[in-house]
Structures are given as C-alpha cells and as structure tokens.
Amino acid sequence: MFEIERTTATIEEWFINMKNEQINFNPPYQRVSTVWNVQNKQLLIDSIFNRFDMPKFYVHYFFENNNRLNFTGQKYAIIDGKQRFKAIFEFMEDDFKLNNNFIYIENEDIKISGMYYSEIVNNYPWLKHEFESYVIDISLVITEEKEIIEELFLRLNEGKQLNNAERRNSITGFYTSQIREIVSEQDFFQEKVAFQDKRYDYFDVCTKMLLLSVSEEITSLSKKKLDDLLKENRDPNQNNMADIGRFKNELIDFSGIFLSKDHLLGSKSHVPVYFLFYKKFIEEDKQNLRLFFEDFERIKIENRISNKEKSPVLLEYDRLNQQGTISKKSLEDRIEILTLYFLEFNTFKKLSLKTEIRIENTNLDIEELED
C-alpha cells in the first residue's frame, strides 16, 4: 500500500503534536542530514513572519497502530522537513532569537529584531497568532513499505535513486538490525575506518564482512548474495545468533590491527580483502599483520610509480582492486597475491630476527672476552 494525502496545517497544530510527543524525528530510514546553523534557522523564521512561501513537508502518517514501520507508537515520522520543523520548534522554545537585521516587511516600525519568541509574545501578543497560524503544506505518506520511504527521501533530497546498500538497508529482519547495531557501536566503524559513511557505506561493508564470516569458503559479494543473506536471516535462531556473536568477536580482534582513522582503511574496497586475509592468518601476531599491510601498500605504490620494470603481479592486484570486491575470482586472486608476499615478508622478517640475535650474541661474546 502506498498513498500520499496532501493537506495543510498550522504551525500551532504541529507544535502541539510535538509537545504531545506524537512526532518521531529519527525513524531508522531517516538519513543523516546536514544540521542547520543559527543563520539558516533565523532565515526560515524571517520567512514565516514575512509570509514567504515554504517548501512542503513529507510526513509518514501512521493512521493504523499496527503499521510495521511504526517503531515508537507515535502518530507521525518525519521523511523530509526535519531541520525546518526543528528550527520552528526551537525558536518557539527560545533556543535562538531573531536575526539582529530582521525587518518586519508589513510594518517596519515594529522592531522585533534580535528578540526571543517569548519577548515577541510579551511585546506584540498579536504576532504570536500571526506566527502560529502560518499554514504549511503537508504530504502525508501512508505505506508499510520501507523501500518506498527510502526512495522518496532520496529523490526529494538528492534527486537520485537508491543504491544497492540503501535498498538493502530496507530489508527488515534480525541480520539487518544487528548490522546497524554493529556499525553504530563497534570501534572498527566508529574509530578505525578512514572513509566516510556517505550512502550507507558502513552498512554495505559490514554486510560483506558478515557474509565472508559466515561462509565456509570465499564467496562472491554480489547483490543477490548480500540480499539473500539478509532475507534468509529475518528471524533470529540459534545458528544465526551464534554467527553474529562470532562475527562480533572477529571484528573486535580484527579492529585491533589498525590505528585510529587508519590510512590502510581509506578505501572501502580494501576492507573485505584485509578481513579475508586476517581470517586466513588469524593465529598470526596482529602487529605482524599490520607491519605486512604497511609494507605491501608501500611496495604497491613504489611499483606503480617506478621508472623501472614493474611487477605484473602487483599491477594485477591494483587492477583487481579498482574493479571492487564483487567476484569470487577477484577475491581469491587478491588473497593469493597477498599470501605470496606475506610468506616472503615473514621469511625476510625471520632472517632479520636471526641476524639481530646473532649480532647480539657476538657482541655478548666480545664483551665477555674483554672482561
């Protein structure tokens, strides 16, 4: 079911809804939006007092209590217009004042610039009625389909269709909620990765890592595989709860390899490959893995910019990386290349360690002879 009812309402009516806690400003499908500064808010209030038009608001309307998207029991959830609503309500609660340069166009003799709303009400009571009777256009969206809400929000704000990760986020169920929780709480996503969470990038990467965690062998990270992972685990059971618990522990351990905002995690395409490699060498010292990742990144860059003959193996790794992490073959090839260099790295490290020990013992022998 999907309907849009177009209606109008006054600021006063929506202020009452807000005071009665009937508005959910942060439903799960509400995307992160830019927070308005005071100047943006003051300009909106200026427009209302001077009766300029305002773009319509889109509100999810729960006229039935059993709507499966109504997570809080409130009557409304904001789809589009959150910052405008919040600016209006904050002004009415004296969180900020009018701009010092405000001019009331209808009568410039009325001086309310730089005033808080309570001061305006005390000095010009009739302006309270003018402000709160301002009529706003509302589109009430009636649906139980989260994907439709996501699509509507994105089209309103960016004029773009949903990407695969954003669509995947609309698949309700146990795994989806667990991935959201992991992304919002685990240090790996909150502290270690160095790329931004632009369009559910963290959700996307975490879903891929979870698929690699629960799979018995390397698997493709195709849209179908990722979608099926969430759809097939809508309901919690003993097996998938155990899988989530294990994955959380793996992620905590894996996170220990990296630094805060680590440059090694500057691209989301690197993460599933590094995670797979970590699982292969899970018994290795984490510090050793980090040193290897650093060294591998260094030799890749040196190979890329070198004027000498370039390593075709490293160039192939770069090519595969640029293609993303989707195919099983691409993942297998990169893990094979990483393994090859890791074995060389470990051999060199062990030889260096033996040399250091030999030098230390030699120095010790010399010191003993001198004594």
One Martini backbone bead per residue (centre of mass of N, CA, C, O) as a GRO file, in nm:
protein
  371
    1MET     BB    1   0.096   0.036   0.022
    2PHE     BB    2   0.042   0.370  -0.145
    3GLU     BB    3   0.001   0.701  -0.011
    4ILE     BB    4  -0.093   1.056  -0.075
    5GLU     BB    5  -0.181   1.319   0.145
    6ARG     BB    6  -0.295   1.640   0.091
    7THR     BB    7  -0.225   1.908   0.322
    8THR     BB    8  -0.301   2.131   0.596
    9ALA     BB    9  -0.121   2.328   0.853
   10THR     BB   10  -0.032   2.458   1.143
   11ILE     BB   11   0.206   2.534   1.360
   12GLU     BB   12   0.040   2.485   1.613
   13GLU     BB   13  -0.038   2.189   1.555
   14TRP     BB   14   0.264   2.082   1.543
   15PHE     BB   15   0.345   2.176   1.824
   16ILE     BB   16   0.148   1.993   1.972
   17ASN     BB   17   0.254   1.728   1.864
   18MET     BB   18   0.532   1.764   1.987
   19LYS     BB   19   0.446   1.798   2.289
   20ASN     BB   20   0.288   1.504   2.260
   21GLU     BB   21   0.485   1.301   2.118
   22GLN     BB   22   0.396   1.250   1.782
   23ILE     BB   23   0.705   1.285   1.682
   24ASN     BB   24   0.939   1.128   1.465
   25PHE     BB   25   1.271   1.236   1.383
   26ASN     BB   26   1.424   0.919   1.400
   27PRO     BB   27   1.394   0.715   1.191
   28PRO     BB   28   1.571   0.462   1.041
   29TYR     BB   29   1.523   0.603   0.741
   30GLN     BB   30   1.666   0.848   0.839
   31ARG     BB   31   1.887   1.043   0.714
   32VAL     BB   32   2.170   1.205   0.722
   33SER     BB   33   2.173   1.549   0.796
   34THR     BB   34   2.223   1.869   0.780
   35VAL     BB   35   2.294   2.093   1.018
   36TRP     BB   36   2.173   2.376   1.118
   37ASN     BB   37   2.233   2.691   1.150
   38VAL     BB   38   2.132   2.986   1.279
   39GLN     BB   39   2.096   3.134   1.007
   40ASN     BB   40   1.899   2.933   0.882
   41LYS     BB   41   1.683   2.961   1.101
   42GLN     BB   42   1.636   3.269   1.083
   43LEU     BB   43   1.541   3.271   0.786
   44LEU     BB   44   1.288   3.101   0.829
   45ILE     BB   45   1.150   3.290   1.036
   46ASP     BB   46   1.142   3.532   0.852
   47SER     BB   47   0.956   3.399   0.638
   48ILE     BB   48   0.713   3.360   0.824
   49PHE     BB   49   0.660   3.652   0.918
   50ASN     BB   50   0.666   3.742   0.590
   51ARG     BB   51   0.498   3.522   0.418
   52PHE     BB   52   0.658   3.314   0.294
   53ASP     BB   53   0.724   3.050   0.123
   54MET     BB   54   0.718   2.687   0.173
   55PRO     BB   55   0.813   2.391   0.158
   56LYS     BB   56   0.710   2.092   0.177
   57PHE     BB   57   0.606   1.827   0.379
   58TYR     BB   58   0.715   1.493   0.479
   59VAL     BB   59   0.490   1.246   0.626
   60HIS     BB   60   0.458   0.976   0.823
   61TYR     BB   61   0.142   0.809   0.845
   62PHE     BB   62  -0.018   0.648   1.136
   63PHE     BB   63  -0.343   0.536   1.125
   64GLU     BB   64  -0.221   0.264   1.218
   65ASN     BB   65  -0.089   0.076   1.484
   66ASN     BB   66   0.021  -0.186   1.292
   67ASN     BB   67   0.253  -0.057   1.166
   68ARG     BB   68   0.574  -0.189   1.096
   69LEU     BB   69   0.713   0.121   1.099
   70ASN     BB   70   0.607   0.166   1.397
   71PHE     BB   71   0.846   0.188   1.656
   72THR     BB   72   0.699   0.413   1.880
   73GLY     BB   73   0.375   0.495   1.855
   74GLN     BB   74   0.363   0.725   1.675
   75LYS     BB   75   0.196   0.922   1.434
   76TYR     BB   76   0.476   1.045   1.332
   77ALA     BB   77   0.724   1.070   1.056
   78ILE     BB   78   1.007   1.207   0.928
   79ILE     BB   79   1.118   1.257   0.596
   80ASP     BB   80   1.070   1.579   0.519
   81GLY     BB   81   1.170   1.862   0.739
   82LYS     BB   82   1.332   1.846   1.002
   83GLN     BB   83   1.492   2.121   1.019
   84ARG     BB   84   1.241   2.302   1.007
   85PHE     BB   85   1.090   2.201   1.249
   86LYS     BB   86   1.317   2.245   1.457
   87ALA     BB   87   1.344   2.550   1.416
   88ILE     BB   88   1.061   2.630   1.502
   89PHE     BB   89   1.059   2.498   1.787
   90GLU     BB   90   1.313   2.636   1.897
   91PHE     BB   91   1.206   2.924   1.878
   92MET     BB   92   0.950   2.873   2.063
   93GLU     BB   93   1.182   2.783   2.300
   94ASP     BB   94   1.435   2.990   2.301
   95ASP     BB   95   1.710   2.890   2.144
   96PHE     BB   96   1.663   3.143   1.956
   97LYS     BB   97   1.692   3.439   1.771
   98LEU     BB   98   1.655   3.693   1.596
   99ASN     BB   99   1.783   3.873   1.374
  100ASN     BB  100   1.931   4.191   1.388
  101ASN     BB  101   1.819   4.244   1.068
  102PHE     BB  102   1.531   4.235   1.105
  103ILE     BB  103   1.229   4.276   0.894
  104TYR     BB  104   0.904   4.397   0.902
  105ILE     BB  105   0.743   4.448   0.616
  106GLU     BB  106   0.449   4.543   0.694
  107ASN     BB  107   0.602   4.691   0.963
  108GLU     BB  108   0.889   4.873   1.030
  109ASP     BB  109   0.810   4.979   1.327
  110ILE     BB  110   0.848   4.691   1.409
  111LYS     BB  111   1.072   4.588   1.674
  112ILE     BB  112   1.218   4.242   1.672
  113SER     BB  113   1.501   4.235   1.659
  114GLY     BB  114   1.677   4.010   1.863
  115MET     BB  115   1.439   3.834   1.955
  116TYR     BB  116   1.261   3.638   2.139
  117TYR     BB  117   0.965   3.484   2.143
  118SER     BB  118   0.872   3.574   2.430
  119GLU     BB  119   0.918   3.878   2.369
  120ILE     BB  120   0.719   3.903   2.138
  121VAL     BB  121   0.467   3.811   2.295
  122ASN     BB  122   0.482   4.040   2.513
  123ASN     BB  123   0.491   4.291   2.302
  124TYR     BB  124   0.331   4.112   2.052
  125PRO     BB  125   0.069   3.912   2.072
  126TRP     BB  126  -0.038   3.907   1.769
  127LEU     BB  127   0.223   3.760   1.652
  128LYS     BB  128   0.159   3.483   1.754
  129HIS     BB  129  -0.078   3.433   1.564
  130GLU     BB  130   0.072   3.481   1.300
  131PHE     BB  131   0.278   3.254   1.335
  132GLU     BB  132   0.087   3.000   1.422
  133SER     BB  133  -0.104   3.040   1.148
  134TYR     BB  134   0.084   2.928   0.968
  135VAL     BB  135   0.071   2.763   0.659
  136ILE     BB  136   0.139   2.424   0.582
  137ASP     BB  137   0.254   2.184   0.366
  138ILE     BB  138   0.130   1.841   0.352
  139SER     BB  139   0.261   1.507   0.310
  140LEU     BB  140   0.093   1.210   0.359
  141VAL     BB  141   0.242   0.903   0.419
  142ILE     BB  142   0.112   0.575   0.318
  143THR     BB  143   0.297   0.298   0.453
  144GLU     BB  144   0.490  -0.035   0.477
  145GLU     BB  145   0.728   0.056   0.278
  146LYS     BB  146   1.054   0.128   0.316
  147GLU     BB  147   1.159   0.164   0.025
  148ILE     BB  148   0.972   0.401  -0.045
  149ILE     BB  149   1.080   0.598   0.164
  150GLU     BB  150   1.371   0.601   0.066
  151GLU     BB  151   1.316   0.691  -0.222
  152LEU     BB  152   1.176   0.956  -0.151
  153PHE     BB  153   1.400   1.089   0.011
  154LEU     BB  154   1.622   1.087  -0.210
  155ARG     BB  155   1.466   1.246  -0.428
  156LEU     BB  156   1.422   1.503  -0.259
  157ASN     BB  157   1.744   1.551  -0.181
  158GLU     BB  158   1.913   1.425  -0.466
  159GLY     BB  159   1.785   1.293  -0.727
  160LYS     BB  160   1.817   0.981  -0.645
  161GLN     BB  161   1.867   0.666  -0.647
  162LEU     BB  162   1.901   0.389  -0.496
  163ASN     BB  163   2.125   0.199  -0.372
  164ASN     BB  164   2.200  -0.112  -0.271
  165ALA     BB  165   2.245  -0.043   0.031
  166GLU     BB  166   1.981   0.117   0.073
  167ARG     BB  167   1.794  -0.114  -0.003
  168ARG     BB  168   1.904  -0.322   0.202
  169ASN     BB  169   1.819  -0.157   0.459
  170SER     BB  170   1.501  -0.230   0.401
  171ILE     BB  171   1.558  -0.507   0.515
  172THR     BB  172   1.402  -0.673   0.736
  173GLY     BB  173   1.567  -0.789   1.043
  174PHE     BB  174   1.811  -0.935   1.221
  175TYR     BB  175   2.065  -0.868   1.054
  176THR     BB  176   2.005  -0.572   1.003
  177SER     BB  177   2.001  -0.482   1.303
  178GLN     BB  178   2.288  -0.586   1.369
  179ILE     BB  179   2.444  -0.413   1.168
  180ARG     BB  180   2.358  -0.140   1.277
  181GLU     BB  181   2.477  -0.186   1.558
  182ILE     BB  182   2.771  -0.233   1.478
  183VAL     BB  183   2.818   0.039   1.328
  184SER     BB  184   2.737   0.223   1.589
  185GLU     BB  185   2.948   0.063   1.812
  186GLN     BB  186   3.197  -0.018   1.668
  187ASP     BB  187   3.524   0.079   1.639
  188PHE     BB  188   3.585   0.017   1.346
  189PHE     BB  189   3.368   0.234   1.238
  190GLN     BB  190   3.415   0.478   1.450
  191GLU     BB  191   3.762   0.475   1.440
  192LYS     BB  192   3.926   0.325   1.191
  193VAL     BB  193   3.801   0.421   0.954
  194ALA     BB  194   3.869   0.661   0.659
  195PHE     BB  195   3.582   0.656   0.556
  196GLN     BB  196   3.279   0.760   0.463
  197ASP     BB  197   2.920   0.761   0.544
  198LYS     BB  198   2.732   0.832   0.289
  199ARG     BB  199   2.566   0.553   0.154
  200TYR     BB  200   2.587   0.307   0.350
  201ASP     BB  201   2.888   0.201   0.366
  202TYR     BB  202   2.904   0.054   0.637
  203PHE     BB  203   2.675  -0.143   0.586
  204ASP     BB  204   2.801  -0.272   0.336
  205VAL     BB  205   3.069  -0.374   0.460
  206CYS     BB  206   2.946  -0.540   0.693
  207THR     BB  207   2.787  -0.736   0.514
  208LYS     BB  208   3.035  -0.855   0.371
  209MET     BB  209   3.180  -0.956   0.626
  210LEU     BB  210   2.955  -1.144   0.721
  211LEU     BB  211   2.954  -1.329   0.475
  212LEU     BB  212   3.254  -1.417   0.512
  213SER     BB  213   3.215  -1.533   0.800
  214VAL     BB  214   2.973  -1.754   0.729
  215SER     BB  215   3.149  -1.867   0.518
  216GLU     BB  216   3.339  -2.150   0.426
  217GLU     BB  217   3.412  -1.976   0.173
  218ILE     BB  218   3.482  -1.808  -0.081
  219THR     BB  219   3.272  -1.538  -0.195
  220SER     BB  220   3.059  -1.360  -0.340
  221LEU     BB  221   2.947  -0.992  -0.344
  222SER     BB  222   2.672  -0.988  -0.446
  223LYS     BB  223   2.363  -0.873  -0.441
  224LYS     BB  224   2.221  -1.144  -0.401
  225LYS     BB  225   2.388  -1.251  -0.164
  226LEU     BB  226   2.328  -1.012   0.029
  227ASP     BB  227   2.022  -1.021   0.022
  228ASP     BB  228   1.989  -1.319   0.112
  229LEU     BB  229   2.121  -1.294   0.386
  230LEU     BB  230   1.888  -1.112   0.503
  231LYS     BB  231   1.632  -1.275   0.419
  232GLU     BB  232   1.731  -1.554   0.563
  233ASN     BB  233   1.766  -1.354   0.848
  234ARG     BB  234   1.502  -1.232   0.990
  235ASP     BB  235   1.514  -1.461   1.200
  236PRO     BB  236   1.598  -1.571   1.496
  237ASN     BB  237   1.852  -1.814   1.581
  238GLN     BB  238   2.089  -2.018   1.694
  239ASN     BB  239   2.282  -1.986   1.450
  240ASN     BB  240   2.275  -1.672   1.385
  241MET     BB  241   2.354  -1.584   1.668
  242ALA     BB  242   2.630  -1.722   1.667
  243ASP     BB  243   2.741  -1.575   1.417
  244ILE     BB  244   2.728  -1.290   1.537
  245GLY     BB  245   2.908  -1.338   1.781
  246ARG     BB  246   3.159  -1.418   1.618
  247PHE     BB  247   3.181  -1.163   1.442
  248LYS     BB  248   3.223  -0.960   1.671
  249ASN     BB  249   3.489  -1.084   1.767
  250GLU     BB  250   3.643  -1.057   1.502
  251LEU     BB  251   3.617  -0.748   1.479
  252ILE     BB  252   3.768  -0.678   1.735
  253ASP     BB  253   4.033  -0.817   1.652
  254PHE     BB  254   4.073  -0.676   1.377
  255SER     BB  255   4.079  -0.382   1.490
  256GLY     BB  256   4.361  -0.420   1.645
  257ILE     BB  257   4.545  -0.365   1.387
  258PHE     BB  258   4.445  -0.069   1.390
  259LEU     BB  259   4.418   0.262   1.356
  260SER     BB  260   4.318   0.566   1.375
  261LYS     BB  261   4.221   0.647   1.084
  262ASP     BB  262   4.329   0.444   0.876
  263HIS     BB  263   4.491   0.439   0.572
  264LEU     BB  264   4.431   0.133   0.513
  265LEU     BB  265   4.104   0.239   0.544
  266GLY     BB  266   4.039   0.446   0.288
  267SER     BB  267   3.896   0.196   0.146
  268LYS     BB  268   3.627  -0.017   0.109
  269SER     BB  269   3.771  -0.238  -0.079
  270HIS     BB  270   3.987  -0.338   0.140
  271VAL     BB  271   3.835  -0.474   0.377
  272PRO     BB  272   3.748  -0.762   0.281
  273VAL     BB  273   4.038  -0.853   0.215
  274TYR     BB  274   4.166  -0.817   0.494
  275PHE     BB  275   3.964  -0.998   0.640
  276LEU     BB  276   4.027  -1.258   0.490
  277PHE     BB  277   4.329  -1.262   0.561
  278TYR     BB  278   4.293  -1.269   0.864
  279LYS     BB  279   4.141  -1.545   0.869
  280LYS     BB  280   4.384  -1.709   0.753
  281PHE     BB  281   4.588  -1.547   0.984
  282ILE     BB  282   4.471  -1.550   1.290
  283GLU     BB  283   4.740  -1.652   1.453
  284GLU     BB  284   4.876  -1.408   1.402
  285ASP     BB  285   5.034  -1.140   1.473
  286LYS     BB  286   4.896  -0.830   1.456
  287GLN     BB  287   5.151  -0.662   1.417
  288ASN     BB  288   5.251  -0.824   1.174
  289LEU     BB  289   5.012  -0.755   0.987
  290ARG     BB  290   5.051  -0.454   0.982
  291LEU     BB  291   5.336  -0.448   0.867
  292PHE     BB  292   5.253  -0.584   0.606
  293PHE     BB  293   5.042  -0.385   0.500
  294GLU     BB  294   5.239  -0.152   0.485
  295ASP     BB  295   5.444  -0.287   0.294
  296PHE     BB  296   5.250  -0.349   0.061
  297GLU     BB  297   5.166  -0.057   0.002
  298ARG     BB  298   5.448   0.043  -0.064
  299ILE     BB  299   5.520  -0.151  -0.307
  300LYS     BB  300   5.282  -0.068  -0.481
  301ILE     BB  301   5.357   0.230  -0.516
  302GLU     BB  302   5.644   0.188  -0.624
  303ASN     BB  303   5.554   0.026  -0.873
  304ARG     BB  304   5.366   0.244  -1.000
  305ILE     BB  305   5.614   0.483  -1.011
  306SER     BB  306   5.817   0.333  -1.155
  307ASN     BB  307   6.080   0.331  -1.410
  308LYS     BB  308   6.092   0.049  -1.394
  309GLU     BB  309   6.021  -0.260  -1.390
  310LYS     BB  310   5.716  -0.397  -1.342
  311SER     BB  311   5.500  -0.570  -1.149
  312PRO     BB  312   5.243  -0.771  -1.261
  313VAL     BB  313   5.120  -0.858  -0.989
  314LEU     BB  314   5.068  -0.573  -0.870
  315LEU     BB  315   4.904  -0.467  -1.109
  316GLU     BB  316   4.680  -0.675  -1.075
  317TYR     BB  317   4.592  -0.590  -0.798
  318ASP     BB  318   4.508  -0.305  -0.879
  319ARG     BB  319   4.296  -0.390  -1.086
  320LEU     BB  320   4.114  -0.551  -0.892
  321ASN     BB  321   4.061  -0.318  -0.694
  322GLN     BB  322   3.916  -0.127  -0.902
  323GLN     BB  323   3.670  -0.348  -0.937
  324GLY     BB  324   3.650  -0.448  -0.657
  325THR     BB  325   3.463  -0.719  -0.447
  326ILE     BB  326   3.265  -0.924  -0.591
  327SER     BB  327   3.422  -1.153  -0.702
  328LYS     BB  328   3.559  -1.451  -0.629
  329LYS     BB  329   3.813  -1.440  -0.808
  330SER     BB  330   3.918  -1.166  -0.709
  331LEU     BB  331   3.958  -1.251  -0.416
  332GLU     BB  332   4.143  -1.495  -0.461
  333ASP     BB  333   4.373  -1.342  -0.607
  334ARG     BB  334   4.442  -1.142  -0.377
  335ILE     BB  335   4.504  -1.352  -0.160
  336GLU     BB  336   4.734  -1.488  -0.317
  337ILE     BB  337   4.916  -1.238  -0.333
  338LEU     BB  338   4.934  -1.178  -0.032
  339THR     BB  339   5.054  -1.451   0.049
  340LEU     BB  340   5.313  -1.436  -0.110
  341TYR     BB  341   5.418  -1.174   0.039
  342PHE     BB  342   5.394  -1.279   0.330
  343LEU     BB  343   5.603  -1.506   0.311
  344GLU     BB  344   5.836  -1.317   0.240
  345PHE     BB  345   5.811  -1.132   0.483
  346ASN     BB  346   5.854  -1.352   0.701
  347THR     BB  347   6.128  -1.452   0.605
  348PHE     BB  348   6.273  -1.181   0.634
  349LYS     BB  349   6.205  -1.140   0.935
  350LYS     BB  350   6.350  -1.397   1.040
  351LEU     BB  351   6.629  -1.331   0.929
  352SER     BB  352   6.659  -1.063   1.083
  353LEU     BB  353   6.630  -1.185   1.366
  354LYS     BB  354   6.875  -1.376   1.350
  355THR     BB  355   7.081  -1.153   1.302
  356GLU     BB  356   7.032  -0.999   1.565
  357ILE     BB  357   7.103  -1.234   1.754
  358ARG     BB  358   7.390  -1.282   1.646
  359ILE     BB  359   7.495  -1.000   1.715
  360GLU     BB  360   7.434  -1.007   2.015
  361ASN     BB  361   7.612  -1.262   2.077
  362THR     BB  362   7.874  -1.145   1.971
  363ASN     BB  363   7.885  -0.905   2.167
  364LEU     BB  364   7.883  -1.078   2.419
  365ASP     BB  365   8.150  -1.229   2.367
  366ILE     BB  366   8.329  -0.980   2.356
  367GLU     BB  367   8.265  -0.875   2.642
  368GLU     BB  368   8.366  -1.131   2.791
  369LEU     BB  369   8.657  -1.115   2.687
  370GLU     BB  370   8.719  -0.833   2.806
  371ASP     BB  371   8.663  -0.931   3.107
   0.00000   0.00000   0.00000
